[in-house]
């Protein structure tokens, strides 16, 4: 893992061959103080694996380049950069597209082929597991990614479980987001003439379409939309939520960063009072209810009443 990668040797040798200096295994070995066997393996790697157009000239006892337009891949990675790629490949298990994951795996294998880094050993040390995620058809994901990158519009059939309805939309993809294990597409909806978010798992049918006017957006527009529509505390502050956590829940709540402007107060009985700004109550209500009887909402009254109503409904199921 400490051995320097061989790209410098490749570049030197190929440059010499391209300039008709006729390098060979002996000159490569002398230049970089390596064995002739290692030098010969470098030449074979360039010729057989990178497809460098290296031809041997018997009369010159060295190699020349048969295609001057060919260029070696401009890659020079340190060991820590290769590890970063391997880690990215492990994180990419959350991507619901086997083709993309296979491409990333192949890329890493190519990068590591001439290093002494054990890919399998490093891969086994990292993993990622999503729970409560929405499965997505890999074709949908792949086509959405391609439409996003190639700036193409999509015709989709979208199902909304809340309204129990299915509608046809023409959309222009703007941003793809993995939010809490589920993939969302932020897109311009041509029919509604506004930015909307679409859960990929709810796209029933889709196809790429042409000749649709491209909407004009800036990165700031998209970032503003993401900030206002995703996250427990996205958008303008409308409520200040105060909740008291008891027992082990107090320790769990302390481990989390709920908001950059959160206020945490420890009490004499070991509980904590968490104070956070939110724009809406739905997600924070669900989040707090996951702590069961170990959390008590102090403010606002509207949130307290919502949880009380939900608790009464739950009691009817079990009593």
Secondary structure, 3 states (H helix, E strand, C coil): CCCCCCHHHHHHHHHHHHCCCCECHHHHHHHHCCCHHHHHHHHHHHHHCCCCCEEEECCCCEEEECCCCCCCCCCCCCHHHHHHHHHHHHHHHHCCCHHHHHHHHHHHHHHHCCCCCCHHHHHCCCCCCCCCCCCCCHHHHHHHHHHHHHCCEEEEEEEECCCCEEEEEEEEEEEEEEECCEEEEEEEECCCCEEEEEEHHHEEEEEEECCCCCCCCCHHHHHHHHHHHCCCCCCCCCEEEEEEECHHHHHHHHHCCCCCCCEEEECCCCCEEEEEEECCCHHHHHHHHCCHHHEEEEECHHHHHHHHHHHHHHHHHHC
